Amino acid sequence: MIKPIIAANWKMNKTVSEAIDFVNRMKKFVLGINDREVVIAPPFPALYPVGAVLKDSGMSLAAQNLGAYKEGAYTGEISARMLVDVGCTHVIVGHSERRTLFGESNEIVNAKIGMALQFGMRPIVCIGETLQDREAGKTFDVIERQIKEGLNQVAVYDIGQTIIAYEPVWAIGTGKTATTGQAGEAHAFIRQLMEELYGKGPAGRLPILYGGSVNPENIGKLMAQPDINGALVGGASLDVETFGKIVTF
Ligand code: PEP
């Protein structure tokens, strides 16, 4: 059994005080819940103070991105070591907004995954096809390349720390959710590919999250799919009552 993971990706939203207020109000929803993991990914300035509030709350702290290098003359970048220092246990890597707006290639994503793993954080590796890819019948080719190149040189013992988030780009922030059939098919493909690459055991224990316009209405149906082990939630994670409903689906 894979413990479900529900992760909030706030993107470039919330000041420090808004972030602290949110997590304090979130505590009532996770109180006594042990059968799922809740991860909160605030923007960088809020990581340290939010991490302090999350201590002993049962929720985990994630960054939304990290630098591909260990340290040095990389102005504006934030290293894996710095993220661990402020309490991050998880980090989102290769979100489609990073790939499309900031030119992150599979090679860069691969370097970032390596950094996260080296410093003991669980990378939440985002993959997924664009609408153009889907319409051209390339969904599985794109996913396969993102996995093979993104996880290049990632050892089998590190797969136990890795989380994959399947996020069809056309479903992110659009209000369009993949049908359970589309999501289920993609998740089954990812599981099968990971099995070929890493073996049945590690692939069977790998959490594969779904992301793309998840909301309180569709979370139950998505989570009922056999290969969906959680959700990465953007827009609907910004309101505490809405995200609370998703977490307690
Ligand atoms: C995301 O940003 O990872 C995401 C899934 O966004 P949304 O839930 O808003 O579609």
Residues whose N, C-alpha, C, O or C-beta is under 5 A from the ligand:
A	BS01	PEP	N9 A171 I172 G173 T174 G211 G212 S213 V214 L232 V233 G234 G235 A236
